[in-house]
Structure formats: C-alpha cells, structure tokens
Amino acid sequence: MALCLANSLIARRHFNPYDQLVRYKWWYKNGYMTSTGRCFDIGENTSQSFDEFQRRQESLAKDHQIPLEQLDFLSDYHLLANFNVDCSKIGAAGNGALMRLAPVPLFFHKWPIHAVEFSGRSGQITHGDPKAYDACRYYGALIVATLRGESKEQLLDNEFYVKHKPWFNGKRLHTDIEAIAKGAYKQRQGYDGGIRGNGYIVNTLQAALWAFWADENNFEKGVLAAVNLGDDTDTTAAIYGQLAGVYYGFKKLPENWRDQVYAKDFIKCV
C-alpha cells in the first residue's frame, strides 16, 4: 500500500485521496503493486473501507450516468470534490493507517504543515478514529523532522510535539498520542514493561518508537526488537522501518536485506 500511495502522489503531483483509494482497491482486488501478485494480508478495517469505497463509486456512477470502467480515472474536479472519501467505520483504530504512511511526509517534507496534515488524512480515509489521524500526524512530523536534519536526540525529545507545535496547525494531539510523544514508549524492559506491537494503532506506534529508542543506533537490531515483541510483527517492523530507514539512510540498511526488497529499483527511482 505504501507503493500505491507513492505512485498516487507522483502521478497526481499532489495529495489526492480518491486516487489513493483507487490504487488501494486495485491492490486489494487485483494484486496491484504486491510482491506476490495478490493481496495476501489485509486488516478488517482496511478491507471494509475499500468495499465501502467501491459501493460509493457505484452509487456515483448511477447518479451521474458514468460508465463503471471510467470510475477509476475520474478527473472532474466538482465530482471529486463532492465525493466522500472517508470510508471508514467510526472508531476504526487499526495500525494499517500507519504502516503505509512514509510517502506522504517524504513528498511534502519541505512544507511541514501540509506534510503533517496530509499524513493524518492519509490514514483517516480508511481508519476513522481520531487516534489514527493523530498517530499518523505525529509520526509524519517525526519523519519530516528527520529529513530536515534533526538528531535522534531531538526526535526522541519528550518536548518534540511542543517544539514543533506550529506544524500541527493548532490541532492538538489526542491525549493517548500526546502521552506517547511525551515519552511513554521509553520502557527499558520492553515487552515486560508493557510494550505491545498488536493491531491497535496506539500500541503499535508506541512499540515502533520503543524499537527506535532502544535500537542502539543499529537498524537491524531495531527491526529484530520490533519483530520479537510478537503479535503483529510485520506491521510493527514496517512502522519502525519508516522512521529508522529515513534516519539511518539506505546505505546503513543490511545489504542482504536490501537485495531482497520487492520493487527495489522502483523505490530507488522514487
């Protein structure tokens, strides 16, 4: 899904949630941009959102007499402006909103306010809980700060949110996310200290940041720490990898891991 999001940003040259949902639907239904040719793992909240998006597309086609085969390629500004892209159920707070995030702050990092807001919106279209929106905003801000040269100490500063408050454009973080921003993830005992990498976005955000905090400045150690928490291991590691990958850089990733990455040439080009 991260590749779908990156493709959308490049193709549309801006943040276009309708186009993002189209590409996610292709991934879900047809295996677009997958490593296996099919979608083999998708959360309930995410799949429900894509099914709802398709229902809304079909309703749009009926109301405006649009051929179904044209629905994925709409360019009419007024039609798209009136299309409700928030396809999530109320209260959906799964971690799928966060695991695909990185292309947004990468694309908009020169404009932090836009980067942070669009990070939140990128998650909100499939996960409607305010905690999902704010988890994505906060993590997007961390990635932007990394790209702008801030040190690891600055990124993990318990006052990071306060010091970057203008980036959040007057919208306060949910208290659960603000607690993480203030350092709730800094648990030396890790799993025994209550860190959990499960499907709930608040817990996964905390777990990914714990892995970054505890990785001894080594990407491989951080990934293994994230995975060894158990539960939703691939998602926790993927979320860790977005921030840590930007911070450590391509050359510091294990070479044997880099060689196995799907679409690595495309990613390098992007």
C-alpha positions as CSV (number, residue, x, y, z in Angstrom):
1,M,0.0,0.0,0.0
2,A,2.9,2.3,0.6
3,L,3.9,1.8,-3.1
4,C,0.3,2.6,-4.1
5,L,0.4,5.8,-2.1
6,A,3.8,6.8,-3.6
7,N,2.5,6.1,-7.1
8,S,-0.5,8.3,-6.5
9,L,1.5,11.2,-5.2
10,I,3.8,11.1,-8.1
11,A,1.1,10.5,-10.8
12,R,-1.2,13.2,-9.4
13,R,1.6,15.5,-8.2
14,H,-0.4,16.2,-5.1
15,F,-2.5,14.6,-2.3
16,N,-5.5,13.0,-4.0
17,P,-7.3,10.7,-1.6
18,Y,-9.8,9.5,-4.3
19,D,-6.9,8.3,-6.4
20,Q,-5.2,6.8,-3.4
21,L,-8.3,4.7,-2.7
22,V,-8.5,3.6,-6.3
23,R,-4.9,2.3,-6.2
24,Y,-5.6,0.6,-2.8
25,K,-8.6,-1.0,-4.3
26,W,-6.5,-2.3,-7.2
27,W,-4.1,-3.7,-4.7
28,Y,-6.9,-5.3,-2.7
29,K,-8.8,-6.7,-5.7
30,N,-6.1,-7.3,-8.3
31,G,-2.8,-7.5,-6.5
32,Y,-1.5,-4.2,-7.9
33,M,2.0,-3.4,-6.6
34,T,2.2,-6.5,-4.5
35,S,5.2,-8.8,-4.2
36,T,3.2,-11.9,-4.9
37,G,0.6,-10.8,-7.5
38,R,-2.2,-10.9,-5.0
39,C,-3.3,-9.3,-1.7
40,F,-2.5,-11.8,0.9
41,D,-2.9,-9.9,4.2
42,I,-5.3,-7.1,4.9
43,G,-7.0,-5.9,8.1
44,E,-10.7,-5.9,8.7
45,N,-10.9,-2.1,8.9
46,T,-9.0,-1.6,5.7
47,S,-10.9,-4.1,3.7
48,Q,-14.2,-2.7,4.9
49,S,-13.1,0.8,3.8
50,F,-12.2,-0.4,0.3
51,D,-15.5,-2.2,0.0
52,E,-17.3,0.9,1.1
53,F,-15.3,3.0,-1.4
54,Q,-16.4,0.7,-4.2
55,R,-20.0,0.9,-3.2
56,R,-19.8,4.7,-3.2
57,Q,-18.2,4.6,-6.6
58,E,-21.0,2.5,-8.0
59,S,-23.5,5.0,-6.5
60,L,-21.7,7.8,-8.1
61,A,-21.8,6.1,-11.5
62,K,-25.6,5.5,-11.1
63,D,-26.3,9.1,-10.1
64,H,-24.2,10.7,-12.8
65,Q,-24.5,8.0,-15.5
66,I,-20.8,7.3,-15.6
67,P,-19.7,4.0,-17.2
68,L,-18.2,1.7,-14.5
69,E,-15.0,1.3,-16.4
70,Q,-14.4,5.1,-16.1
71,L,-14.8,5.3,-12.3
72,D,-11.1,4.8,-11.5
73,F,-10.0,7.5,-13.9
74,L,-12.2,10.5,-13.0
75,S,-10.7,13.9,-13.4
76,D,-13.9,16.1,-13.0
77,Y,-13.0,18.4,-10.1
78,H,-16.6,19.0,-9.0
79,L,-17.4,15.3,-8.9
80,L,-14.3,14.5,-6.9
81,A,-14.7,17.5,-4.5
82,N,-18.2,16.2,-3.5
83,F,-17.2,12.6,-3.2
84,N,-16.8,11.5,0.5
85,V,-13.5,9.7,0.7
86,D,-13.8,9.0,4.4
87,C,-14.8,5.3,4.0
88,S,-14.0,4.1,7.5
89,K,-16.4,2.9,10.2
90,I,-16.5,5.2,13.2
91,G,-13.9,4.2,15.8
92,A,-11.6,2.2,13.5
93,A,-8.2,2.5,15.0
94,G,-6.1,-0.3,13.4
95,N,-2.5,0.1,12.7
96,G,-2.9,-0.2,8.9
97,A,-3.2,3.6,8.7
98,L,0.3,4.0,10.0
99,M,2.1,1.2,8.1
100,R,1.8,2.9,4.7
101,L,2.5,6.4,5.8
102,A,6.0,7.3,4.7
103,P,5.4,8.5,1.1
104,V,3.4,11.4,2.4
105,P,6.0,13.1,4.7
106,L,8.7,12.3,2.1
107,F,6.7,14.0,-0.6
108,F,5.7,17.1,1.4
109,H,8.7,17.5,3.8
110,K,9.5,20.9,2.5
111,W,6.1,22.1,3.7
112,P,5.8,20.7,7.3
113,I,2.2,21.9,7.9
114,H,1.0,20.2,4.8
115,A,3.1,17.1,5.4
116,V,1.6,16.7,8.9
117,E,-2.0,17.3,7.9
118,F,-1.8,15.1,4.8
119,S,-0.2,12.4,6.9
120,G,-3.3,12.4,9.1
121,R,-5.7,12.5,6.2
122,S,-3.9,9.6,4.5
123,G,-4.8,7.4,7.5
124,Q,-8.2,8.9,8.1
125,I,-9.7,7.7,4.8
126,T,-9.6,4.1,6.0
127,H,-9.3,4.4,9.8
128,G,-11.8,7.0,11.2
129,D,-10.8,7.1,14.9
130,P,-9.2,10.4,15.9
131,K,-6.3,8.4,17.4
132,A,-5.4,7.0,14.0
133,Y,-5.5,10.5,12.5
134,D,-3.2,11.9,15.2
135,A,-0.9,8.9,15.3
136,C,-0.2,9.5,11.6
137,R,0.2,13.2,12.1
138,Y,2.7,12.7,14.9
139,Y,4.7,10.0,13.0
140,G,4.6,12.1,9.9
141,A,6.1,15.0,11.8
142,L,8.9,12.8,13.1
143,I,9.8,11.7,9.5
144,V,9.7,15.4,8.3
145,A,12.0,16.4,11.2
146,T,14.4,13.6,10.3
147,L,14.5,14.7,6.7
148,R,15.2,18.3,7.9
149,G,18.3,17.1,9.7
150,E,17.2,16.8,13.3
151,S,19.2,14.4,15.5
152,K,17.9,11.3,17.1
153,E,18.0,13.1,20.5
154,Q,15.8,15.8,19.1
155,L,13.4,13.3,17.6
156,L,13.0,11.4,20.8
157,D,12.8,14.6,23.0
158,N,9.8,14.4,25.3
159,E,9.1,18.0,24.2
160,F,9.2,17.2,20.4
161,Y,5.5,17.9,20.0
162,V,5.6,21.2,21.9
163,K,8.7,22.4,20.0
164,H,7.0,21.6,16.6
165,K,3.5,22.7,17.5
166,P,3.2,25.1,14.6
167,W,3.5,22.1,12.2
168,F,0.2,20.8,13.7
169,N,-1.6,24.0,12.8
170,G,-3.5,24.5,16.0
171,K,-4.9,20.9,16.2
172,R,-3.9,19.3,19.5
173,L,-3.0,15.6,19.5
174,H,-5.3,13.1,21.1
175,T,-4.2,12.5,24.8
176,D,-3.2,8.9,24.0
177,I,-0.9,10.1,21.2
178,E,0.4,13.0,23.2
179,A,1.4,10.7,26.0
180,I,3.5,8.7,23.6
181,A,5.0,12.0,22.3
182,K,6.0,12.8,25.8
183,G,8.0,9.5,26.1
184,A,5.6,6.8,27.2
185,Y,7.4,4.4,24.9
186,K,10.7,4.7,26.9
187,Q,10.4,1.4,28.8
188,R,13.7,-0.3,29.3
189,Q,12.1,-3.6,29.9
190,G,10.3,-3.5,26.6
191,Y,7.7,-6.3,26.4
192,D,7.9,-6.9,30.2
193,G,7.4,-3.1,30.6
194,G,4.1,-3.2,28.8
195,I,5.2,-2.5,25.2
196,R,2.9,-4.4,22.7
197,G,3.1,-4.5,19.0
198,N,-0.5,-5.5,18.4
199,G,-3.2,-4.3,15.9
200,Y,-4.2,-1.2,17.9
201,I,-2.6,1.8,16.4
202,V,-1.7,3.5,19.7
203,N,0.1,0.3,20.9
204,T,1.9,-0.2,17.6
205,L,3.0,3.4,17.4
206,Q,4.4,3.0,20.9
207,A,6.1,-0.2,20.0
208,A,7.8,1.2,16.9
209,L,9.1,4.2,18.8
210,W,10.3,1.9,21.6
211,A,12.3,-0.1,19.0
212,F,13.8,3.1,17.5
213,W,14.7,4.4,21.0
214,A,16.2,1.0,22.0
215,D,18.0,0.0,18.8
216,E,21.5,1.2,19.8
217,N,21.7,3.1,16.6
218,N,21.5,-0.1,14.5
219,F,18.7,-0.6,12.0
220,E,18.9,-4.4,12.1
221,K,18.7,-4.5,15.9
222,G,15.7,-2.2,15.8
223,V,13.8,-4.4,13.3
224,L,14.6,-7.5,15.3
225,A,13.5,-5.8,18.5
226,A,10.2,-4.8,16.9
227,V,9.6,-8.3,15.5
228,N,10.5,-10.0,18.7
229,L,7.7,-8.2,20.6
230,G,5.4,-10.7,18.9
231,D,1.8,-10.1,17.9
232,D,1.5,-8.1,14.7
233,T,5.2,-8.4,14.0
234,D,5.4,-7.3,10.3
235,T,3.4,-4.2,10.9
236,T,5.4,-3.1,13.9
237,A,8.7,-3.6,12.0
238,A,7.3,-1.8,8.9
239,I,6.3,1.2,11.0
240,Y,9.7,1.2,12.8
241,G,11.4,0.9,9.4
242,Q,9.8,4.0,8.0
243,L,11.3,6.3,10.6
244,A,14.5,4.4,11.1
245,G,15.0,3.9,7.4
246,V,14.9,7.7,6.8
247,Y,17.1,8.3,9.8
248,Y,19.8,5.8,9.1
249,G,19.7,6.0,5.3
250,F,19.8,3.4,2.6
251,K,23.5,2.6,2.9
252,K,23.1,1.6,6.5
253,L,20.4,-1.0,5.9
254,P,21.7,-4.6,5.9
255,E,22.9,-5.3,2.3
256,N,21.4,-8.8,2.2
257,W,18.0,-7.3,3.3
258,R,18.2,-4.5,0.6
259,D,18.8,-7.1,-2.1
260,Q,15.5,-8.9,-1.2
261,V,13.2,-5.9,-1.2
262,Y,10.4,-6.1,-3.7
263,A,10.5,-3.3,-6.4
264,K,13.8,-2.0,-5.0
265,D,14.7,-0.4,-8.4
266,F,11.3,1.4,-8.4
267,I,11.8,2.6,-4.8
268,K,15.3,3.9,-5.7
269,C,13.9,5.7,-8.6
270,V,11.2,7.3,-6.5
